[in-house]
């Protein structure tokens, strides 16, 4: 689908279209209408990643209802000429307010206090371009074992990217999860909370987007946030002031990061496979 076609789809009078860089999965554009409104448009092949944008729209809407951080409003999504599209509110970038980090940390802590009775989500979705399975499950150990760790480890093994010994270590790791993770109720998670999935708005506070929403152990978002450089110390202090993490959360970071590292190992290979192995070596 050409972005110019979007006038026909949306009924908007498009004045200008410009590409937006930053993503590595979708084509992205900034649309300006003749009445001076701006929108963000993502486009991809509808067969390559089926229902990706429909599922992303559901995740964004779920976050928007439950989070005081800015979440882009879903304007429209659908399929046109074998291309899927997602149209969102355009959010202008700005400089951080003095209390940006405090607000960000407290807001994520508040998000994590949104509960439901089971781990998972009402539908499967995507993390990056990889399908994420969210089958409702009553306990975290079973969910993390079956729908996060072993599923992806077995995919890597089937591709001959890891050895039978690595697979055995992953199985041993999952058998220890009851001893590793403190008991915690299912929390609403962003699911892919790293520095590339938030921006500072013109108001000076965080906007979060590109989610992989599910209800899980809240340390999963914390581990993901620490994986690629981490957020500021003030973010974590504010989070802990609002909703203290269980003692030893820093020592559990590799175990929460194992899932996103497995995702990256499947998508990109290379050193991510070695990072997975290093976490599993003690098991």
Secondary structure, 3 states (H helix, E strand, C coil): CCHHHHHHHHCCCEEEEEECCCCCCCEEEEEEECCCCEEEEEEEECCCCCCHHHHHHHHHHHHHHHCCCEECCEEEEEEECCEEEEEEECCCECCCCCCHHHHHHHHHHHHCCCECCCEECCCCEEECCEEECCCCECCHHHHHHHHHHHHHHHHHHHCCCCCHHHHHHHHHHHHCHHHHCCCCCCEEECCCCCHHHEEEECCCCEEECCCCCEEECCHHHHHHHHHCCCCCHHHHHHHHHHCCCCCCHHHHHHHHHHHHHHHHHHHHCCHHHHHHHHHHCCC
